[in-house]
């Protein structure tokens, strides 16, 4: 009997240990799921639409985009050097293909329209409040200048200085006008709806529709973009090189582009002179031209062109 009781106790202990292990595994799985969800939310970038152009304003969003292998193009002027275009700053303009890739991966979101666009009445109220503040400051500056000027000539004026000063100040209060044309308007470098506060991300919805494009050419460009990006290449616009994308083997800050991608549909015809022109251009800039055509089965077919001289 004692042996049976001991065996039952051992079995109960083993069952308790198994239950404890299962609880620990479940807790670990929950923690992993929470971490993955937190990482997924941290990678959601906030898009600000200007007409139909997707722009990024926040620094952390620019870093996130770069970590995902997307480049975009900076558009904004630097505050201290605004009269040049060699070095640009925020906002960052995304390619339509970059925007669509983020949207499909649920890594981008835009604020609802009511949070992006301020009402005209609110803008006018802010302008009026700013005008009143600047008018009061201008009046104080004018009074200070008058006081300094009259104080410097106080010795020459003799008696009656205080009365003359009070009379001049009263006249200035009654007759001073601040012209509307002198109003200083502040140009913001960030959107009000996309602040740096973590609470602002609560407004972001990862399934918010951005844009829809049904053009076959746009669809072919996107299929090529997604395939090349999936192979680890970095892509930028190739408008200056007569193609659709410049293809880099790594970050464009460290590498030169190796290919010029030209996107075509399978049933699209191309003029021989255009083929010669783009091949010649690719040879001059030391890059290989890729003719890229998405196939019906989802794969992308690539044909490389290199200039070897006239026969």
PyMOL commands that set and color helices and strands:
alter all, ss='L'
color gray80, all
select helices_A, chain A and resi 2-42+59-67+96-104+113-116+120-152+154-157+161-175+180-182+198-203+216-230+239-241+272-284
alter helices_A, ss='H'
color red, helices_A
select strands_A, chain A and resi 45-50+53-56+73-76+89-93+108-110+234-237+245-248+257-263+288-294+300-305
alter strands_A, ss='S'
color yellow, strands_A
deselect
rebuild
show_as cartoon
